[in-house]
């Protein structure tokens, strides 16, 4: 018989083999993590926080009972990990924390490594604010130097509550953070995100593809500012009007779905 110590050493060796050998091969073949959700000790939201999700997060409402627990855990973990600061006369509330966290959790629900280090704080202004980056008024931004994601609450709410106009400030700015993370990180979800975005770039340089995308007028003109903005805009469209996106550009839609490992069973698309 093996001792308890030997048993745990065998288990530890098995885990190391999976992490260092099995999963990288799995990701290489299937371009997605070997698993996504595993939480030995799930965090819980308080009743008020959970009520916000139940009332205001359509994505959460569409999840199975089991996945709702995963979503709640991730929302609670996000709120615990990242600091929230109100600027001007904005007062951070539990409601504002939950809807901001829920936006990020929705965007990253297919990623195992969803807590990223390129930002550590959320800064919220009541309205558009004077940005220190370009000395002009912004509705939101991701500032890697300050490790901050910044929102105008007025514009965040407009994007959050109008869910079919392809304008969602929360998704847009968190997409910038994920793009930056994908450039720097070697975790499996970051690798999938960045490698699939390379596929999107290769797709767009095919003959006449970019011309078709632009002439369709589906994506707003701001998307073509640069590749970072294009990524943010297509992610807004992916969540806001998925049926149209899938119909108009099925190949591009599938690349986006692959990039964030999105499970369509979690939505109405």
BELQUIUR-V487872 format. One record per helix or strand of 2 or more residues. SS is the DSSP state (@ for helix, = for strand). FROM is the first residue (numbers start at 1). TO is the last residue. If there is no record, write none. Layout:
# BELQUIUR-V487872
ss=[SS	SS]
from=[FROM	FROM]
to=[TO	TO]
This chain:
# BELQUIUR-V487872
ss=[@	@	@	@	=	@	=	=	=	=	=	@	@	@	@	@	@	@	@	@]
from=[4	47	58	65	83	94	121	129	137	140	148	153	169	188	209	221	227	242	250	264]
to=[30	56	61	81	86	107	125	130	138	143	152	161	184	204	215	224	240	248	259	266]
